[in-house]
Amino acid sequence: MRALFASLTLLLVSACSFAPMYAPVGGGPAIGPVEVQTVEGKSGHVLKTELDRILSVENNGATPALLVITLREQVEQLGLRRDESATRAELHLIANYIFTPANSTQTIRGSVETSVNYDIPTAAFAAISAQDDARERAAETMAERFRAELALRLAQVRDEARGR
């Protein structure tokens, strides 16, 4: 019964001209190899390292595309104690990027944002450690969003080139 259901599902999916959302129609990597230029700051270092790790899966030996990122960090104090020191904070990372596909002069520009909340302990060193941890979490989340953003933008470029 399961085999029949699976066969019917495959038949229906193929009949509706199913195409992968991000990958090219004929198969292959959604993004391809990417060279990420150095990004300034602690968050930038974590972001570049995480992007290199995530995008290395797409490396097929072809000429790499170039990704240039400008990263901005904002910290907003949220909760306040009676002495007006903060108890919570929100870290915003805003990345503006320029993506130049391999063998192309056309660039794709955009931005990716992410926010992370964290507690601020009373001890000074613990507060620094909490903020560093928030930076790492925000940069790791941003790297995942970058992968999705680039795959989507390249899929849109491929669709425009095919005349959809």
N, C-alpha and C positions, 0 to 999 in steps of 0.2 A: 504494500500500500504506500509506504514511504517513497519507494522508487518511482511509482506512478505519479505521486504528488510532485516530486522533484522534477520529473520529466515534463510534466505539464507547466510547472512554474518556469522552467528554462525556456520552453516553447513560447509561453506568453511574453516573457521578458525579451526574447529575441524578436518577437513579432512587433513590439512597440518601439523598435529602433533604440533600444537601450544603449547609452554611451556613458563611459566613466565621466564623472563630474570634472575631475582635474586632469587626468592623464590624456595624452593624445589619443585620437581614435585608433590608430594602428598599433598602439601600445608604446612602451618606452617610459622614461622618467617624466614626471609632471613638471619638474623644475630643471633638472640637469645639474651638472657640477657648478658650484658657485664659489667664488673667491670672496670672502668677507674681509674687508679692510679693517684695520685696527680701529677700535672704538675707544674713546677717552673715558677714564674714570673706572672706579671699582665695578659699577654696574655694567659698564661697557665691556670690561674684561670678561665678566661672567657671560654676558650676552653673546660675545664673539665665540667664546669657547663652546657654549651650548649650541649656537647656530652651526659651527663647524661639525659638531658631533651629529646633529640632526640631519644636516644636508649632505653629510658624507655618504649616506645611503644612495643618494642620487648620482654619485660620481661614476660615470661610465667611461672615463678616459678622454672625453671630448674637451674642446676648449672651454674653460670655465667662464661663466658670466661674472660680472663685477657688482658687488653690493657695497655701497657706501652709506654708512649710518651716522647721523648726528643725534646724540642722545641728550635729553634734558631731564633733570630730576627735580621734583618739588616735594617738600615735606610740609604737611599741614597738621598742626597740633589740634587735637580734638577734645579730649576730656581734660578738665582742669581740677586740680586740688585746691584746698583753701588758700595755700600759699601761692597760687596762680602758676604752679608748674604743671606741665602736661602729664596725663596718665596714659593717653593713647595718641597715636599718630597715624596718618595715612601717607604712604609714599606713592607718588605718581611718577611713572616713567613715560616720557613721550619721545618716540623715535621718528625722525623724518628720514626717509631713505630715497636713494636714487639707485635703481636697478638697471644695469645695462646688459641685455642678453648677449651671449657670445655671437661674434660675427655680425653685429648690428650696431648702428649708430643711434637707433631709437631708444629712448630711455623711458622707464616707468618710474613715476614719482608717487610717493604716498606717505602715510604716517600710520604708526601703530602705537596704541596706548594701553597701559595696564596700571592697576592700582592694587596696593597691598596694605592692610591694616596691621598694626602691631602694638603691643603693650610697651610702655616705657617704665622700666623698674626704677626704684629710687637710687640704686647704686650706679655711679657714673660709668664704670666699665661695663656693667650689665646693659645699660642703655645703648652704649656703642655697639655691643654685640647684638642686641636686638635689632638695631637699625641695619647692621651689616647682613643679618639673616634675612631681613625684609628685602634688602637690595637683591640678594641672591634669588629669593623666591620670585620677585617681580621680573628679574631678567630671564629666569627659566620659563616663566609663563609667557613672557614676551617672545622668546625664541619660538615657542610652539605657535603663537599667533602669526609670527613672521612666515613660518612655513606655509600655513594655511593661506595667508594673504598673497604670498608670491605665487602659489599654485593657482589660486583663483584668478589673479591678474593675468598670468600667462595663458590660462584657459580662455579668458576673454579676448586676448590678443589673437590666439589661434582661431577662435570663432569669427572674429572680424576679418582675418585673412582669408578664411573660407567663404566669406560673404553671407554669414547667417544674420 
